[in-house]
Amino acid sequence: MEINQNGLRIAWETEELVRQVYPGWTAPPRGQARLSTALEASTPAAVDAACERLQAQGHEVKAAPYDAFWGQRYATVSDPDGNSVDIFAWLEGQS
């Protein structure tokens, strides 16, 4: 499910989709938030660069950048509290 209002996009992923993206995931997660934030980068290369910068600053990269089956360059890092922050950009011709 997704809401897009005045440039703000909020999307909810189903547990079924999460299992496809993170094969080792089990529901419900314990000891961490069940909420994550996704930030759109301008290009697929910007996703890679953001992950490199964040990792160099000591942030954990939970899912290294990859081309996702839904048409985005996608990565997940941890914020200082351990919450997931997804970084994505549409692959060429996919937006």
N, CA, C and O of each residue as an XYZ file, in Angstrom:
380
protein
N       0.851     -1.167      0.000
C       0.000      0.000      0.000
C       0.892      1.224      0.000
O       1.954      1.228      0.623
N       0.464      2.256     -0.694
C       1.277      3.450     -0.814
C       0.408      4.701     -0.869
O      -0.683      4.703     -1.440
N       0.924      5.762     -0.257
C       0.294      7.079     -0.315
C       1.341      8.039     -0.864
O       2.486      8.030     -0.413
N       0.961      8.858     -1.823
C       1.857      9.863     -2.365
C       1.098     11.178     -2.345
O       0.152     11.369     -3.109
N       1.515     12.085     -1.470
C       0.799     13.345     -1.286
C       1.789     14.504     -1.259
O       2.634     14.575     -0.367
N       1.693     15.398     -2.213
C       2.537     16.598     -2.244
C       4.023     16.279     -2.112
O       4.749     16.965     -1.393
N       4.469     15.244     -2.804
C       5.879     14.887     -2.793
C       6.307     13.995     -1.649
O       7.451     13.540     -1.634
N       5.437     13.725     -0.687
C       5.746     12.813      0.411
C       5.163     11.454      0.066
O       3.966     11.319     -0.184
N       6.030     10.448      0.056
C       5.600      9.089     -0.298
C       5.750      8.189      0.905
O       6.838      8.081      1.471
N       4.664      7.540      1.305
C       4.689      6.592      2.408
C       4.181      5.264      1.861
O       3.116      5.198      1.248
N       4.967      4.197      2.093
C       4.580      2.882      1.597
C       4.703      1.863      2.715
O       5.602      1.949      3.552
N       3.793      0.898      2.723
C       3.825     -0.191      3.684
C       4.123     -1.467      2.922
O       3.512     -1.740      1.890
N       5.069     -2.251      3.435
C       5.399     -3.528      2.830
C       4.709     -4.639      3.607
O       4.602     -4.582      4.832
N       4.252     -5.633      2.895
C       3.658     -6.791      3.559
C       4.763     -7.699      4.072
O       5.891     -7.643      3.581
N       4.454     -8.529      5.047
C       5.432     -9.494      5.541
C       5.853    -10.440      4.427
O       7.000    -10.884      4.396
N       4.939    -10.756      3.508
C       5.275    -11.626      2.379
C       6.383    -11.009      1.518
O       7.325    -11.701      1.132
N       6.273     -9.703      1.216
C       7.307     -9.033      0.432
C       8.622     -8.978      1.205
O       9.685     -9.199      0.625
N       8.568     -8.690      2.494
C       9.782     -8.622      3.310
C      10.498     -9.968      3.285
O      11.727    -10.003      3.225
N       9.768    -11.064      3.330
C      10.387    -12.402      3.277
C      11.102    -12.632      1.948
O      12.130    -13.308      1.906
N      10.559    -12.070      0.855
C      11.205    -12.201     -0.448
C      12.494    -11.387     -0.511
O      13.487    -11.839     -1.081
N      12.482    -10.198      0.069
C      13.631     -9.300      0.009
C      14.721     -9.730      0.994
O      15.906     -9.647      0.673
N      14.335    -10.187      2.182
C      15.271    -10.607      3.231
C      14.975    -12.069      3.574
O      14.212    -12.342      4.500
N      15.574    -13.012      2.833
C      15.225    -14.432      2.979
C      15.335    -14.984      4.400
O      14.582    -15.898      4.736
N      16.218    -14.488      5.240
C      16.362    -15.000      6.597
C      15.438    -14.359      7.613
O      15.494    -14.694      8.797
N      14.594    -13.448      7.174
C      13.727    -12.699      8.084
C      12.636    -13.592      8.657
O      12.054    -14.412      7.947
N      12.368    -13.429      9.934
C      11.254    -14.118     10.570
C      10.372    -13.088     11.256
O      10.864    -12.068     11.738
N       9.093    -13.346     11.302
C       8.149    -12.385     11.868
C       7.734    -12.819     13.257
O       7.705    -14.018     13.533
N       7.417    -11.909     14.125
C       7.818    -10.508     14.044
C       9.237    -10.330     14.582
O       9.673    -11.103     15.435
N       9.956     -9.326     14.095
C      11.299     -9.106     14.617
C      11.251     -8.737     16.094
O      10.300     -8.098     16.545
N      12.251     -9.128     16.832
C      12.323     -8.825     18.256
C      13.525     -7.925     18.515
O      14.579     -8.102     17.905
N      13.370     -6.963     19.416
C      14.481     -6.110     19.812
C      14.850     -5.044     18.809
O      15.921     -4.446     18.912
N      13.994     -4.793     17.846
C      14.242     -3.718     16.894
C      12.905     -3.157     16.454
O      11.859     -3.778     16.643
N      12.957     -1.977     15.868
C      11.720     -1.360     15.390
C      11.197     -2.114     14.172
O      11.971     -2.672     13.394
N       9.899     -2.122     14.021
C       9.292     -2.738     12.833
C       9.033     -1.687     11.774
O       8.346     -1.957     10.789
N       9.562     -0.515     11.957
C       9.344      0.588     11.046
C      10.676      0.994     10.443
O      11.680      1.077     11.151
N      10.694      1.243      9.155
C      11.913      1.735      8.525
C      11.577      2.955      7.684
O      10.414      3.228      7.389
N      12.593      3.664      7.315
C      12.459      4.860      6.492
C      13.119      4.589      5.151
O      14.162      3.938      5.097
N      12.533      5.072      4.079
C      13.126      4.940      2.750
C      13.359      6.335      2.177
O      12.473      7.190      2.191
N      14.567      6.541      1.677
C      14.940      7.826      1.094
C      15.306      7.622     -0.367
O      16.080      6.725     -0.701
N      14.750      8.452     -1.231
C      15.023      8.314     -2.660
C      16.265      9.106     -3.043
O      16.381     10.292     -2.735
N      17.189      8.435     -3.719
C      18.387      9.073     -4.254
C      18.108      9.475     -5.703
O      17.161      8.987     -6.320
N      18.930     10.356     -6.232
C      18.687     10.867     -7.579
C      19.032      9.865     -8.675
O      18.418      9.879     -9.742
N      20.014      8.991     -8.421
C      20.452      8.017     -9.419
C      20.870      6.724     -8.724
O      21.132      6.729     -7.521
N      20.934      5.619     -9.465
C      21.460      4.391     -8.868
C      22.881      4.563     -8.315
O      23.205      4.013     -7.263
N      23.720      5.316     -9.014
C      25.088      5.546     -8.523
C      25.079      6.319     -7.206
O      25.972      6.134     -6.378
N      24.091      7.175     -7.002
C      23.988      7.928     -5.746
C      23.644      7.014     -4.574
O      24.033      7.291     -3.439
N      22.919      5.927     -4.839
C      22.637      4.937     -3.788
C      23.958      4.326     -3.324
O      24.224      4.243     -2.125
N      24.786      3.898     -4.283
C      26.077      3.302     -3.958
C      26.960      4.281     -3.184
O      27.585      3.914     -2.189
N      27.002      5.526     -3.649
C      27.848      6.538     -3.006
C      27.378      6.833     -1.588
O      28.198      6.990     -0.685
N      26.067      6.910     -1.385
C      25.534      7.172     -0.041
C      25.922      6.042      0.905
O      26.323      6.292      2.041
N      25.806      4.802      0.442
C      26.171      3.658      1.290
C      27.653      3.686      1.637
O      28.034      3.414      2.776
N      28.479      4.011      0.668
C      29.921      4.090      0.922
C      30.227      5.147      1.986
O      31.002      4.898      2.910
N      29.611      6.333      1.851
C      29.834      7.410      2.827
C      29.353      7.011      4.217
O      30.052      7.235      5.205
N      28.161      6.421      4.297
C      27.612      6.036      5.596
C      28.444      4.943      6.249
O      28.691      4.985      7.455
N      28.877      3.968      5.461
C      29.703      2.891      6.015
C      31.044      3.456      6.503
O      31.545      3.039      7.547
N      31.617      4.388      5.766
C      32.877      5.017      6.177
C      32.719      5.789      7.485
O      33.686      5.971      8.225
N      31.502      6.240      7.765
C      31.221      6.961      9.007
C      30.847      6.019     10.142
O      30.528      6.472     11.241
N      30.882      4.699      9.886
C      30.633      3.727     10.934
C      29.245      3.151     11.000
O      28.946      2.391     11.921
N      28.375      3.484     10.051
C      27.025      2.932     10.040
C      27.038      1.540      9.415
O      27.777      1.293      8.461
N      26.225      0.632      9.949
C      26.129     -0.720      9.423
C      25.323     -0.723      8.122
O      24.228     -0.165      8.058
N      25.875     -1.353      7.097
C      25.138     -1.574      5.858
C      24.496     -2.955      5.984
O      25.184     -3.974      5.921
N      23.184     -2.980      6.159
C      22.461     -4.236      6.377
C      22.215     -4.974      5.072
O      22.206     -6.205      5.056
N      22.018     -4.255      3.987
C      21.850     -4.846      2.657
C      22.611     -3.958      1.685
O      22.202     -2.829      1.413
N      23.722     -4.472      1.163
C      24.531     -3.709      0.206
C      23.692     -3.378     -1.025
O      22.741     -4.096     -1.333
N      24.034     -2.297     -1.736
C      23.256     -1.916     -2.918
C      23.111     -3.069     -3.913
O      24.069     -3.784     -4.207
N      21.902     -3.225     -4.417
C      21.612     -4.259     -5.418
C      20.465     -3.783     -6.292
O      19.710     -2.889     -5.911
N      20.340     -4.386     -7.462
C      19.232     -4.082     -8.361
C      18.069     -5.003     -8.003
O      18.104     -6.206     -8.260
N      17.049     -4.413     -7.407
C      15.899     -5.175     -6.912
C      14.963     -5.563     -8.054
O      14.908     -4.899     -9.088
N      14.238     -6.643     -7.843
C      13.346     -7.152     -8.881
C      12.207     -6.198     -9.206
O      11.556     -6.360    -10.238
N      11.947     -5.213     -8.362
C      10.858     -4.259     -8.619
C      11.342     -3.012     -9.349
O      10.583     -2.054     -9.491
N      12.617     -3.004     -9.825
C      13.084     -1.929    -10.692
C      13.821     -0.792    -10.008
O      13.885      0.312    -10.550
N      14.378     -1.034     -8.832
C      15.123      0.009     -8.131
C      16.511     -0.490     -7.737
O      16.713     -1.680     -7.499
N      17.458      0.438     -7.672
C      18.730      0.186     -6.992
C      18.399      0.398     -5.529
O      17.842      1.439     -5.180
N      18.720     -0.551     -4.656
C      18.205     -0.546     -3.292
C      19.281     -0.951     -2.304
O      20.106     -1.818     -2.596
N      19.274     -0.333     -1.149
C      20.211     -0.672     -0.074
C      19.550     -0.344      1.251
O      18.612      0.451      1.306
N      20.043     -0.963      2.325
C      19.535     -0.697      3.666
C      20.703     -0.496      4.608
O      21.632     -1.302      4.650
N      20.646      0.595      5.367
C      21.652      0.891      6.395
C      20.937      1.042      7.732
O      19.714      1.177      7.783
N      21.711      1.019      8.807
C      21.145      1.222     10.144
C      21.399      2.643     10.600
O      22.482      3.190     10.394
N      20.386      3.242     11.227
C      20.611      4.546     11.843
C      21.282      4.317     13.206
O      21.451      3.166     13.609
N      21.662      5.370     13.917
C      22.357      5.182     15.200
C      21.578      4.362     16.233
O      22.181      3.790     17.141
N      20.253      4.295     16.108
C      19.444      3.515     17.041
C      19.168      2.101     16.553
O      18.461      1.348     17.222
N      19.714      1.725     15.395
C      19.519      0.392     14.858
C      18.312      0.233     13.958
O      18.019     -0.876     13.513
N      17.601      1.327     13.677
C      16.453      1.264     12.774
C      16.937      1.180     11.330
O      18.003      1.694     10.992
N      16.152      0.534     10.493
C      16.497      0.414      9.080
C      16.189      1.698      8.330
O      15.142      2.317      8.519
N      17.136      2.085      7.466
C      16.942      3.208      6.558
C      17.255      2.681      5.163
O      18.390      2.299      4.877
N      16.246      2.660      4.297
C      16.423      2.186      2.931
C      16.760      3.366      2.035
O      16.207      4.455      2.189
N      17.662      3.141      1.107
C      18.045      4.154      0.123
C      17.794      3.526     -1.236
O      18.234      2.407     -1.500
N      17.083      4.249     -2.104
C      16.739      3.672     -3.402
C      16.758      4.723     -4.498
O      16.670      5.924     -4.240
N      16.875      4.242     -5.720
C      16.716      5.065     -6.924
C      16.156      4.157     -8.008
O      16.481      2.972     -8.069
N      15.330      4.713     -8.843
C      14.767      3.923     -9.936
C      15.851      3.590    -10.941
O      16.679      4.438    -11.275
N      15.848      2.353    -11.422
C      16.741      1.964    -12.504
C      16.230      2.591    -13.787
O      15.039      2.876    -13.914
N      17.116      2.805    -14.729
C      16.738      3.461    -15.980
C      15.542      2.772    -16.626
O      15.528      1.554    -16.804
N      14.543      3.572    -16.972
C      13.353      3.047    -17.634
C      12.348      2.389    -16.703
O      11.384      1.796    -17.188
N      12.527      2.464    -15.382
C      11.648      1.764    -14.452
C      10.699      2.674    -13.685
O       9.727      2.186    -13.109
N      10.945      3.955    -13.657
C      10.102      4.836    -12.844
C       8.790      4.988    -13.453
O       7.937      5.694    -12.914
